[in-house]
Amino acid sequence: MEFHYTVTSNKSVEDVIGALDAQLKAEHFSILWQLDLTQKLREKGIEDYTRPFHILEVCNPHEAAKVLGHNELVGYFLPCKIVVYADQSHVRIGLPRPTALLGFLNSSELSEKAEEIEQTLIRVIEAAK
């Protein structure tokens, strides 16, 4: 299994982000923060990267509290990230798989919770694409 889940969309980057926001809310997640990486690079003097690239930090606070209560090292992987970016011809939506990240902690309880969260976020991405 790959460490990430990535799909292609025919929507614009902006439309995908709007759809993700709505779908996340329906699943009791929210966007905590959004980074327009292309704009940030421009602010730092890097003008040659021009393709849209957004990083969304998303969270379900109840689930975050549960996993942190089990093992505080989970905080190294929080909040979950979803990326939206344009390559040469498509808009891509993806995330690092929570199962891959939390697998480093060797906990069956956390693995089960990671699987639930991963399936929820995949459902969100599929509905938003």
N, CA, C and O atoms as a GROMACS GRO file, in nm:
protein
  516
    1MET      N    1   0.084  -0.118   0.000
    1MET     CA    2   0.000   0.000   0.000
    1MET      C    3   0.089   0.125   0.000
    1MET      O    4   0.190   0.130   0.070
    2GLU      N    5   0.050   0.222  -0.079
    2GLU     CA    6   0.125   0.347  -0.084
    2GLU      C    7   0.096   0.431   0.040
    2GLU      O    8  -0.006   0.413   0.107
    3PHE      N    9   0.186   0.521   0.071
    3PHE     CA   10   0.169   0.605   0.190
    3PHE      C   11   0.065   0.713   0.167
    3PHE      O   12   0.023   0.779   0.262
    4HIS      N   13   0.022   0.732   0.042
    4HIS     CA   14  -0.073   0.839   0.012
    4HIS      C   15  -0.193   0.786  -0.065
    4HIS      O   16  -0.189   0.677  -0.121
    5TYR      N   17  -0.298   0.867  -0.066
    5TYR     CA   18  -0.416   0.842  -0.148
    5TYR      C   19  -0.434   0.966  -0.232
    5TYR      O   20  -0.448   1.076  -0.177
    6THR      N   21  -0.433   0.953  -0.364
    6THR     CA   22  -0.443   1.068  -0.453
    6THR      C   23  -0.537   1.036  -0.568
    6THR      O   24  -0.533   0.928  -0.626
    7VAL      N   25  -0.623   1.134  -0.600
    7VAL     CA   26  -0.717   1.120  -0.711
    7VAL      C   27  -0.706   1.244  -0.800
    7VAL      O   28  -0.644   1.344  -0.764
    8THR      N   29  -0.767   1.234  -0.916
    8THR     CA   30  -0.770   1.343  -1.013
    8THR      C   31  -0.911   1.402  -1.018
    8THR      O   32  -1.010   1.330  -1.004
    9SER      N   33  -0.918   1.532  -1.038
    9SER     CA   34  -1.046   1.601  -1.051
    9SER      C   35  -1.048   1.683  -1.179
    9SER      O   36  -0.945   1.730  -1.226
   10ASN      N   37  -1.166   1.700  -1.234
   10ASN     CA   38  -1.184   1.789  -1.349
   10ASN      C   39  -1.225   1.929  -1.305
   10ASN      O   40  -1.241   2.018  -1.389
   11LYS      N   41  -1.243   1.949  -1.175
   11LYS     CA   42  -1.281   2.080  -1.122
   11LYS      C   43  -1.158   2.169  -1.111
   11LYS      O   44  -1.044   2.122  -1.122
   12SER      N   45  -1.181   2.297  -1.089
   12SER     CA   46  -1.071   2.391  -1.061
   12SER      C   47  -1.022   2.368  -0.918
   12SER      O   48  -1.091   2.307  -0.837
   13VAL      N   49  -0.904   2.416  -0.889
   13VAL     CA   50  -0.849   2.406  -0.753
   13VAL      C   51  -0.946   2.471  -0.654
   13VAL      O   52  -0.974   2.414  -0.549
   14GLU      N   53  -0.996   2.589  -0.688
   14GLU     CA   54  -1.086   2.662  -0.598
   14GLU      C   55  -1.215   2.585  -0.574
   14GLU      O   56  -1.265   2.579  -0.462
   15ASP      N   57  -1.270   2.525  -0.681
   15ASP     CA   58  -1.393   2.448  -0.666
   15ASP      C   59  -1.371   2.323  -0.581
   15ASP      O   60  -1.457   2.285  -0.502
   16VAL      N   61  -1.256   2.260  -0.597
   16VAL     CA   62  -1.224   2.141  -0.517
   16VAL      C   63  -1.214   2.180  -0.370
   16VAL      O   64  -1.269   2.111  -0.284
   17ILE      N   65  -1.147   2.290  -0.340
   17ILE     CA   66  -1.132   2.332  -0.201
   17ILE      C   67  -1.268   2.363  -0.140
   17ILE      O   68  -1.294   2.327  -0.025
   18GLY      N   69  -1.355   2.429  -0.214
   18GLY     CA   70  -1.490   2.456  -0.165
   18GLY      C   71  -1.568   2.328  -0.140
   18GLY      O   72  -1.638   2.317  -0.039
   19ALA      N   73  -1.557   2.232  -0.231
   19ALA     CA   74  -1.627   2.104  -0.214
   19ALA      C   75  -1.569   2.027  -0.096
   19ALA      O   76  -1.644   1.964  -0.022
   20LEU      N   77  -1.438   2.031  -0.078
   20LEU     CA   78  -1.377   1.964   0.037
   20LEU      C   79  -1.428   2.024   0.166
   20LEU      O   80  -1.461   1.951   0.260
   21ASP      N   81  -1.436   2.156   0.173
   21ASP     CA   82  -1.484   2.223   0.294
   21ASP      C   83  -1.625   2.174   0.329
   21ASP      O   84  -1.652   2.141   0.445
   22ALA      N   85  -1.713   2.168   0.231
   22ALA     CA   86  -1.850   2.124   0.256
   22ALA      C   87  -1.854   1.977   0.298
   22ALA      O   88  -1.925   1.941   0.392
   23GLN      N   89  -1.778   1.893   0.229
   23GLN     CA   90  -1.778   1.750   0.262
   23GLN      C   91  -1.716   1.723   0.400
   23GLN      O   92  -1.762   1.637   0.474
   24LEU      N   93  -1.611   1.797   0.433
   24LEU     CA   94  -1.549   1.781   0.564
   24LEU      C   95  -1.648   1.816   0.675
   24LEU      O   96  -1.657   1.745   0.775
   25LYS      N   97  -1.722   1.925   0.657
   25LYS     CA   98  -1.820   1.965   0.758
   25LYS      C   99  -1.926   1.856   0.777
   25LYS      O  100  -1.969   1.830   0.889
   26ALA      N  101  -1.966   1.794   0.666
   26ALA     CA  102  -2.066   1.687   0.675
   26ALA      C  103  -2.016   1.568   0.755
   26ALA      O  104  -2.095   1.491   0.809
   27GLU      N  105  -1.884   1.552   0.762
   27GLU     CA  106  -1.822   1.441   0.836
   27GLU      C  107  -1.766   1.486   0.972
   27GLU      O  108  -1.689   1.413   1.034
   28HIS      N  109  -1.805   1.607   1.017
   28HIS     CA  110  -1.763   1.662   1.147
   28HIS      C  111  -1.614   1.694   1.153
   28HIS      O  112  -1.554   1.693   1.260
   29PHE      N  113  -1.556   1.723   1.038
   29PHE     CA  114  -1.419   1.774   1.028
   29PHE      C  115  -1.427   1.920   0.988
   29PHE      O  116  -1.532   1.967   0.943
   30SER      N  117  -1.318   1.991   1.005
   30SER     CA  118  -1.311   2.128   0.956
   30SER      C  119  -1.170   2.156   0.909
   30SER      O  120  -1.075   2.088   0.946
   31ILE      N  121  -1.160   2.259   0.826
   31ILE     CA  122  -1.028   2.306   0.782
   31ILE      C  123  -0.979   2.402   0.890
   31ILE      O  124  -1.038   2.507   0.913
   32LEU      N  125  -0.870   2.365   0.956
   32LEU     CA  126  -0.813   2.450   1.060
   32LEU      C  127  -0.729   2.562   1.000
   32LEU      O  128  -0.723   2.674   1.052
   33TRP      N  129  -0.665   2.529   0.888
   33TRP     CA  130  -0.569   2.621   0.830
   33TRP      C  131  -0.548   2.581   0.686
   33TRP      O  132  -0.555   2.463   0.651
   34GLN      N  133  -0.524   2.679   0.601
   34GLN     CA  134  -0.498   2.652   0.460
   34GLN      C  135  -0.376   2.732   0.416
   34GLN      O  136  -0.369   2.853   0.438
   35LEU      N  137  -0.282   2.664   0.356
   35LEU     CA  138  -0.160   2.728   0.306
   35LEU      C  139  -0.163   2.728   0.154
   35LEU      O  140  -0.170   2.622   0.092
   36ASP      N  141  -0.158   2.845   0.095
   36ASP     CA  142  -0.137   2.858  -0.049
   36ASP      C  143   0.015   2.859  -0.067
   36ASP      O  144   0.079   2.964  -0.058
   37LEU      N  145   0.071   2.743  -0.091
   37LEU     CA  146   0.216   2.728  -0.096
   37LEU      C  147   0.277   2.809  -0.210
   37LEU      O  148   0.386   2.865  -0.194
   38THR      N  149   0.210   2.815  -0.323
   38THR     CA  150   0.262   2.892  -0.436
   38THR      C  151   0.277   3.039  -0.398
   38THR      O  152   0.379   3.101  -0.427
   39GLN      N  153   0.175   3.094  -0.333
   39GLN     CA  154   0.180   3.234  -0.290
   39GLN      C  155   0.289   3.254  -0.185
   39GLN      O  156   0.362   3.354  -0.189
   40LYS      N  157   0.301   3.162  -0.092
   40LYS     CA  158   0.404   3.175   0.012
   40LYS      C  159   0.543   3.172  -0.048
   40LYS      O  160   0.630   3.248  -0.006
   41LEU      N  161   0.565   3.085  -0.147
   41LEU     CA  162   0.695   3.081  -0.215
   41LEU      C  163   0.723   3.214  -0.284
   41LEU      O  164   0.835   3.265  -0.281
   42ARG      N  165   0.620   3.270  -0.348
   42ARG     CA  166   0.635   3.401  -0.413
   42ARG      C  167   0.676   3.507  -0.311
   42ARG      O  168   0.764   3.589  -0.337
   43GLU      N  169   0.610   3.505  -0.195
   43GLU     CA  170   0.644   3.601  -0.089
   43GLU      C  171   0.788   3.587  -0.044
   43GLU      O  172   0.849   3.684   0.002
   44LYS      N  173   0.843   3.468  -0.056
   44LYS     CA  174   0.980   3.442  -0.014
   44LYS      C  175   1.080   3.460  -0.130
   44LYS      O  176   1.197   3.426  -0.117
   45GLY      N  177   1.033   3.515  -0.241
   45GLY     CA  178   1.121   3.547  -0.352
   45GLY      C  179   1.139   3.438  -0.456
   45GLY      O  180   1.224   3.451  -0.544
   46ILE      N  181   1.061   3.331  -0.446
   46ILE     CA  182   1.073   3.223  -0.544
   46ILE      C  183   0.960   3.242  -0.645
   46ILE      O  184   0.844   3.213  -0.617
   47GLU      N  185   0.997   3.290  -0.761
   47GLU     CA  186   0.898   3.326  -0.863
   47GLU      C  187   0.876   3.216  -0.967
   47GLU      O  188   0.779   3.222  -1.042
   48ASP      N  189   0.964   3.116  -0.972
   48ASP     CA  190   0.957   3.020  -1.082
   48ASP      C  191   0.864   2.902  -1.055
   48ASP      O  192   0.843   2.820  -1.145
   49TYR      N  193   0.808   2.889  -0.935
   49TYR     CA  194   0.708   2.785  -0.910
   49TYR      C  195   0.572   2.852  -0.920
   49TYR      O  196   0.534   2.930  -0.833
   50THR      N  197   0.497   2.820  -1.025
   50THR     CA  198   0.373   2.893  -1.052
   50THR      C  199   0.248   2.807  -1.045
   50THR      O  200   0.137   2.860  -1.047
   51ARG      N  201   0.262   2.675  -1.039
   51ARG     CA  202   0.143   2.589  -1.034
   51ARG      C  203   0.075   2.600  -0.898
   51ARG      O  204   0.143   2.606  -0.796
   52PRO      N  205  -0.058   2.602  -0.896
   52PRO     CA  206  -0.130   2.608  -0.768
   52PRO      C  207  -0.100   2.485  -0.682
   52PRO      O  208  -0.102   2.371  -0.730
   53PHE      N  209  -0.071   2.509  -0.554
   53PHE     CA  210  -0.048   2.401  -0.457
   53PHE      C  211  -0.097   2.449  -0.322
   53PHE      O  212  -0.044   2.544  -0.265
   54HIS      N  213  -0.201   2.382  -0.271
   54HIS     CA  214  -0.262   2.420  -0.143
   54HIS      C  215  -0.251   2.303  -0.045
   54HIS      O  216  -0.269   2.187  -0.082
   55ILE      N  217  -0.221   2.335   0.078
   55ILE     CA  218  -0.217   2.236   0.186
   55ILE      C  219  -0.325   2.274   0.286
   55ILE      O  220  -0.325   2.384   0.341
   56LEU      N  221  -0.417   2.181   0.308
   56LEU     CA  222  -0.524   2.202   0.405
   56LEU      C  223  -0.496   2.117   0.528
   56LEU      O  224  -0.472   1.997   0.516
   57GLU      N  225  -0.498   2.178   0.643
   57GLU     CA  226  -0.486   2.102   0.767
   57GLU      C  227  -0.627   2.086   0.820
   57GLU      O  228  -0.697   2.184   0.846
   58VAL      N  229  -0.668   1.959   0.835
   58VAL     CA  230  -0.806   1.929   0.871
   58VAL      C  231  -0.810   1.848   1.000
   58VAL      O  232  -0.716   1.775   1.034
   59CYS      N  233  -0.922   1.862   1.072
   59CYS     CA  234  -0.930   1.795   1.202
   59CYS      C  235  -1.075   1.770   1.243
   59CYS      O  236  -1.164   1.850   1.215
   60ASN      N  237  -1.095   1.659   1.309
   60ASN     CA  238  -1.216   1.632   1.384
   60ASN      C  239  -1.170   1.636   1.530
   60ASN      O  240  -1.101   1.544   1.574
   61PRO      N  241  -1.205   1.740   1.605
   61PRO     CA  242  -1.149   1.757   1.739
   61PRO      C  243  -1.179   1.641   1.834
   61PRO      O  244  -1.096   1.609   1.919
   62HIS      N  245  -1.295   1.579   1.821
   62HIS     CA  246  -1.329   1.467   1.910
   62HIS      C  247  -1.236   1.348   1.884
   62HIS      O  248  -1.188   1.283   1.977
   63GLU      N  249  -1.213   1.320   1.756
   63GLU     CA  250  -1.124   1.209   1.721
   63GLU      C  251  -0.980   1.241   1.760
   63GLU      O  252  -0.907   1.153   1.806
   64ALA      N  253  -0.939   1.365   1.741
   64ALA     CA  254  -0.802   1.405   1.779
   64ALA      C  255  -0.781   1.386   1.929
   64ALA      O  256  -0.677   1.336   1.972
   65ALA      N  257  -0.879   1.426   2.008
   65ALA     CA  258  -0.867   1.411   2.153
   65ALA      C  259  -0.857   1.264   2.193
   65ALA      O  260  -0.780   1.228   2.282
   66LYS      N  261  -0.934   1.178   2.125
   66LYS     CA  262  -0.930   1.035   2.157
   66LYS      C  263  -0.791   0.976   2.130
   66LYS      O  264  -0.735   0.907   2.215
   67VAL      N  265  -0.737   1.004   2.012
   67VAL     CA  266  -0.608   0.942   1.980
   67VAL      C  267  -0.494   1.004   2.061
   67VAL      O  268  -0.399   0.934   2.096
   68LEU      N  269  -0.504   1.131   2.092
   68LEU     CA  270  -0.402   1.193   2.177
   68LEU      C  271  -0.408   1.136   2.318
   68LEU      O  272  -0.305   1.120   2.384
   69GLY      N  273  -0.529   1.106   2.365
   69GLY     CA  274  -0.545   1.045   2.497
   69GLY      C  275  -0.484   0.906   2.504
   69GLY      O  276  -0.442   0.861   2.610
   70HIS      N  277  -0.478   0.840   2.391
   70HIS     CA  278  -0.419   0.706   2.386
   70HIS      C  279  -0.266   0.713   2.380
   70HIS      O  280  -0.197   0.635   2.446
   71ASN      N  281  -0.214   0.806   2.301
   71ASN     CA  282  -0.069   0.818   2.285
   71ASN      C  283  -0.038   0.959   2.234
   71ASN      O  284  -0.076   0.995   2.123
   72GLU      N  285   0.031   1.036   2.315
   72GLU     CA  286   0.060   1.175   2.278
   72GLU      C  287   0.151   1.187   2.157
   72GLU      O  288   0.156   1.294   2.095
   73LEU      N  289   0.222   1.082   2.121
   73LEU     CA  290   0.305   1.086   2.001
   73LEU      C  291   0.222   1.103   1.874
   73LEU      O  292   0.275   1.141   1.770
   74VAL      N  293   0.093   1.075   1.882
   74VAL     CA  294   0.004   1.096   1.768
   74VAL      C  295   0.007   1.243   1.727
   74VAL      O  296  -0.015   1.276   1.610
   75GLY      N  297   0.034   1.331   1.822
   75GLY     CA  298   0.042   1.474   1.792
   75GLY      C  299   0.144   1.507   1.685
   75GLY      O  300   0.134   1.612   1.620
   76TYR      N  301   0.241   1.420   1.666
   76TYR     CA  302   0.339   1.441   1.559
   76TYR      C  303   0.274   1.435   1.422
   76TYR      O  304   0.328   1.490   1.326
   77PHE      N  305   0.158   1.370   1.411
   77PHE     CA  306   0.091   1.350   1.283
   77PHE      C  307  -0.034   1.436   1.266
   77PHE      O  308  -0.101   1.429   1.163
   78LEU      N  309  -0.066   1.516   1.367
   78LEU     CA  310  -0.186   1.598   1.362
   78LEU      C  311  -0.152   1.741   1.324
   78LEU      O  312  -0.040   1.786   1.349
   79PRO      N  313  -0.244   1.813   1.265
   79PRO     CA  314  -0.369   1.765   1.211
   79PRO      C  315  -0.345   1.689   1.081
   79PRO      O  316  -0.235   1.690   1.026
   80CYS      N  317  -0.450   1.623   1.033
   80CYS     CA  318  -0.442   1.553   0.905
   80CYS      C  319  -0.425   1.656   0.794
   80CYS      O  320  -0.471   1.770   0.805
   81LYS      N  321  -0.360   1.615   0.688
   81LYS     CA  322  -0.339   1.705   0.574
   81LYS      C  323  -0.408   1.651   0.450
   81LYS      O  324  -0.409   1.531   0.424
   82ILE      N  325  -0.466   1.744   0.374
   82ILE     CA  326  -0.516   1.716   0.241
   82ILE      C  327  -0.451   1.819   0.149
   82ILE      O  328  -0.451   1.938   0.180
   83VAL      N  329  -0.395   1.773   0.038
   83VAL     CA  330  -0.334   1.865  -0.057
   83VAL      C  331  -0.419   1.873  -0.183
   83VAL      O  332  -0.480   1.775  -0.225
   84VAL      N  333  -0.421   1.991  -0.241
   84VAL     CA  334  -0.489   2.014  -0.368
   84VAL      C  335  -0.389   2.090  -0.454
   84VAL      O  336  -0.341   2.197  -0.416
   85TYR      N  337  -0.359   2.034  -0.570
   85TYR     CA  338  -0.259   2.098  -0.656
   85TYR      C  339  -0.287   2.069  -0.802
   85TYR      O  340  -0.359   1.976  -0.835
   86ALA      N  341  -0.228   2.151  -0.887
   86ALA     CA  342  -0.241   2.132  -1.031
   86ALA      C  343  -0.108   2.084  -1.086
   86ALA      O  344  -0.003   2.144  -1.059
   87ASP      N  345  -0.113   1.976  -1.162
   87ASP     CA  346   0.006   1.936  -1.235
   87ASP      C  347  -0.010   1.988  -1.378
   87ASP      O  348  -0.086   2.083  -1.399
   88GLN      N  349   0.058   1.930  -1.475
   88GLN     CA  350   0.052   1.984  -1.612
   88GLN      C  351  -0.090   1.986  -1.669
   88GLN      O  352  -0.125   2.078  -1.743
   89SER      N  353  -0.172   1.888  -1.636
   89SER     CA  354  -0.301   1.879  -1.703
   89SER      C  355  -0.422   1.854  -1.612
   89SER      O  356  -0.535   1.856  -1.659
   90HIS      N  357  -0.399   1.829  -1.485
   90HIS     CA  358  -0.509   1.793  -1.396
   90HIS      C  359  -0.496   1.861  -1.260
   90HIS      O  360  -0.391   1.913  -1.223
   91VAL      N  361  -0.608   1.858  -1.188
   91VAL     CA  362  -0.605   1.895  -1.047
   91VAL      C  363  -0.601   1.764  -0.968
   91VAL      O  364  -0.678   1.672  -0.996
   92ARG      N  365  -0.514   1.757  -0.873
   92ARG     CA  366  -0.498   1.638  -0.790
   92ARG      C  367  -0.540   1.672  -0.647
   92ARG      O  368  -0.521   1.784  -0.598
   93ILE      N  369  -0.598   1.572  -0.582
   93ILE     CA  370  -0.638   1.583  -0.441
   93ILE      C  371  -0.579   1.462  -0.371
   93ILE      O  372  -0.596   1.349  -0.418
   94GLY      N  373  -0.511   1.483  -0.260
   94GLY     CA  374  -0.453   1.368  -0.192
   94GLY      C  375  -0.429   1.392  -0.045
   94GLY      O  376  -0.443   1.503   0.006
   95LEU      N  377  -0.392   1.283   0.021
   95LEU     CA  378  -0.358   1.290   0.162
   95LEU      C  379  -0.258   1.181   0.196
   95LEU      O  380  -0.256   1.076   0.132
   96PRO      N  381  -0.172   1.206   0.296
   96PRO     CA  382  -0.093   1.096   0.349
   96PRO      C  383  -0.188   1.006   0.428
   96PRO      O  384  -0.271   1.055   0.504
   97ARG      N  385  -0.177   0.877   0.409
   97ARG     CA  386  -0.270   0.784   0.475
   97ARG      C  387  -0.244   0.781   0.626
   97ARG      O  388  -0.133   0.752   0.669
   98PRO      N  389  -0.347   0.810   0.706
   98PRO     CA  390  -0.330   0.799   0.851
   98PRO      C  391  -0.283   0.660   0.895
   98PRO      O  392  -0.209   0.647   0.992
   99THR      N  393  -0.325   0.556   0.823
   99THR     CA  394  -0.281   0.421   0.860
   99THR      C  395  -0.130   0.406   0.843
   99THR      O  396  -0.065   0.338   0.922
  100ALA      N  397  -0.075   0.468   0.740
  100ALA     CA  398   0.070   0.460   0.719
  100ALA      C  399   0.144   0.538   0.828
  100ALA      O  400   0.244   0.491   0.881
  101LEU      N  401   0.094   0.655   0.860
  101LEU     CA  402   0.161   0.738   0.961
  101LEU      C  403   0.153   0.676   1.100
  101LEU      O  404   0.254   0.664   1.170
  102LEU      N  405   0.031   0.638   1.141
  102LEU     CA  406   0.014   0.584   1.276
  102LEU      C  407   0.069   0.443   1.289
  102LEU      O  408   0.087   0.393   1.400
  103GLY      N  409   0.095   0.378   1.177
  103GLY     CA  410   0.157   0.247   1.180
  103GLY      C  411   0.293   0.249   1.248
  103GLY      O  412   0.338   0.147   1.300
  104PHE      N  413   0.357   0.364   1.248
  104PHE     CA  414   0.487   0.377   1.315
  104PHE      C  415   0.477   0.357   1.466
  104PHE      O  416   0.577   0.328   1.532
  105LEU      N  417   0.357   0.373   1.522
  105LEU     CA  418   0.340   0.365   1.667
  105LEU      C  419   0.305   0.224   1.716
  105LEU      O  420   0.295   0.202   1.836
  106ASN      N  421   0.286   0.129   1.625
  106ASN     CA  422   0.263  -0.012   1.659
  106ASN      C  423   0.155  -0.031   1.766
  106ASN      O  424   0.180  -0.095   1.869
  107SER      N  425   0.037   0.023   1.741
  107SER     CA  426  -0.075   0.010   1.835
  107SER      C  427  -0.197  -0.036   1.757
  107SER      O  428  -0.242   0.031   1.665
  108SER      N  429  -0.252  -0.151   1.795
  108SER     CA  430  -0.369  -0.201   1.725
  108SER      C  431  -0.489  -0.109   1.745
  108SER      O  432  -0.568  -0.090   1.653
  109GLU      N  433  -0.502  -0.051   1.864
  109GLU     CA  434  -0.613   0.042   1.889
  109GLU      C  435  -0.602   0.165   1.799
  109GLU      O  436  -0.700   0.210   1.740
  110LEU      N  437  -0.481   0.220   1.790
  110LEU     CA  438  -0.461   0.336   1.703
  110LEU      C  439  -0.475   0.299   1.556
  110LEU      O  440  -0.523   0.380   1.476
  111SER      N  441  -0.435   0.179   1.520
  111SER     CA  442  -0.449   0.135   1.381
  111SER      C  443  -0.595   0.130   1.340
  111SER      O  444  -0.630   0.170   1.228
  112GLU      N  445  -0.681   0.082   1.428
  112GLU     CA  446  -0.824   0.078   1.399
  112GLU      C  447  -0.881   0.219   1.381
  112GLU      O  448  -0.958   0.244   1.288
  113LYS      N  449  -0.842   0.310   1.469
  113LYS     CA  450  -0.891   0.448   1.461
  113LYS      C  451  -0.835   0.514   1.335
  113LYS      O  452  -0.906   0.590   1.268
  114ALA      N  453  -0.710   0.488   1.302
  114ALA     CA  454  -0.651   0.544   1.180
  114ALA      C  455  -0.726   0.496   1.056
  114ALA      O  456  -0.747   0.573   0.963
  115GLU      N  457  -0.765   0.371   1.056
  115GLU     CA  458  -0.841   0.316   0.943
  115GLU      C  459  -0.976   0.387   0.929
  115GLU      O  460  -1.018   0.419   0.818
  116GLU      N  461  -1.044   0.411   1.040
  116GLU     CA  462  -1.172   0.482   1.037
  116GLU      C  463  -1.155   0.623   0.980
  116GLU      O  464  -1.230   0.666   0.893
  117ILE      N  465  -1.056   0.694   1.031
  117ILE     CA  466  -1.032   0.832   0.987
  117ILE      C  467  -0.991   0.833   0.840
  117ILE      O  468  -1.037   0.919   0.764
  118GLU      N  469  -0.907   0.741   0.800
  118GLU     CA  470  -0.863   0.734   0.661
  118GLU      C  471  -0.983   0.711   0.569
  118GLU      O  472  -0.995   0.777   0.466
  119GLN      N  473  -1.070   0.618   0.604
  119GLN     CA  474  -1.187   0.591   0.520
  119GLN      C  475  -1.279   0.712   0.513
  119GLN      O  476  -1.338   0.739   0.409
  120THR      N  477  -1.292   0.785   0.622
  120THR     CA  478  -1.374   0.908   0.622
  120THR      C  479  -1.314   1.011   0.528
  120THR      O  480  -1.386   1.070   0.448
  121LEU      N  481  -1.183   1.033   0.537
  121LEU     CA  482  -1.119   1.133   0.452
  121LEU      C  483  -1.118   1.090   0.305
  121LEU      O  484  -1.130   1.176   0.217
  122ILE      N  485  -1.106   0.964   0.278
  122ILE     CA  486  -1.117   0.917   0.140
  122ILE      C  487  -1.258   0.941   0.087
  122ILE      O  488  -1.276   0.982  -0.028
  123ARG      N  489  -1.358   0.918   0.170
  123ARG     CA  490  -1.497   0.943   0.132
  123ARG      C  491  -1.515   1.093   0.100
  123ARG      O  492  -1.582   1.129   0.003
  124VAL      N  493  -1.456   1.178   0.182
  124VAL     CA  494  -1.462   1.323   0.161
  124VAL      C  495  -1.399   1.359   0.026
  124VAL      O  496  -1.458   1.433  -0.053
  125ILE      N  497  -1.280   1.307   0.001
  125ILE     CA  498  -1.210   1.338  -0.124
  125ILE      C  499  -1.289   1.288  -0.244
  125ILE      O  500  -1.303   1.360  -0.343
  126GLU      N  501  -1.340   1.168  -0.236
  126GLU     CA  502  -1.417   1.112  -0.348
  126GLU      C  503  -1.541   1.195  -0.376
  126GLU      O  504  -1.576   1.216  -0.492
  127ALA      N  505  -1.608   1.242  -0.272
  127ALA     CA  506  -1.728   1.324  -0.291
  127ALA      C  507  -1.695   1.462  -0.343
  127ALA      O  508  -1.776   1.524  -0.412
  128ALA      N  509  -1.576   1.513  -0.311
  128ALA     CA  510  -1.537   1.648  -0.351
  128ALA      C  511  -1.478   1.654  -0.491
  128ALA      O  512  -1.476   1.761  -0.553
  129LYS      N  513  -1.431   1.543  -0.540
  129LYS     CA  514  -1.361   1.547  -0.669
  129LYS      C  515  -1.456   1.574  -0.783
  129LYS      O  516  -1.415   1.581  -0.899
   0.00000   0.00000   0.00000
